[in-house]
Amino acid sequence: MREVLYELARYHGGSIAVGKVGLMDIRISGAVPTDDLELALRTVAAALPARLSQAGPQAWRLDPR
């Protein structure tokens, strides 16, 4: 998860906060769209026990469900 979020932030220049450190340690695999940050984050959140919220124009937050 940590690598996925790092790469997404690098591609888009936005910020992605994670509400619980344990979410960062979850292993995920699969294809994530990199051309649409919101879609990518929604895809990741749907695959995890997480919910996504927008904290600003280019700021997102993932929190445990």
N, C-alpha and C positions, 0 to 999 in steps of 0.2 A: 504494500500500500504506500509506504513511504516513497519509493521510487516512482510510482505512478503519479502521485500528487506533485512531486518535484518536477517531473517532466511536463505535466500539464501547466504548472505555474510558469515554467521556463518558456513554453510555447506561447503563452498568452499574456504574460506579464502581470496577471492579477494575483491576489492573495487568496490562499486557501487555508483557513484555520480548522483545526481539529479539536473538538471539545473534550476528548478523552484520549490520553496517550495510547491506551491499549488498541485503539482503532488503527494506529499507525503500524502496528506489528502484525496485522492480519495479512496473510498471504493471499493474493488474488492472481488469477491468470485469465487471459482472454483478450479480446480485441476491444479497445476503447477508442472512440472517434476523437481525433486530436484537432480537427478543424473547428469544432464547436465546443467551447469550454463548458457551457451549461449542460449540454447533452452528455458530454463525457462524465461530468460529476454526477448527473442524475443516474447514469448507467452504473457507475461505481456504487452510489448510495443504494440503488435497488438490489445490488448483489450482496450487500452487507447489512448487518443490523444497524443501519445508519439512516439519518434523515438529512436532507440538504436544505439550507436556507441561504438567501442572499443577504449579505450584510452591507452592501454598498454597490456602486456601479461595476466595479471589478473585484469585489470581495465576496467570498463564499465561506460557508461554515458547514462542517460535517459534525453531527452530534449523534451519540448512540440513540437508538429507538427505545 
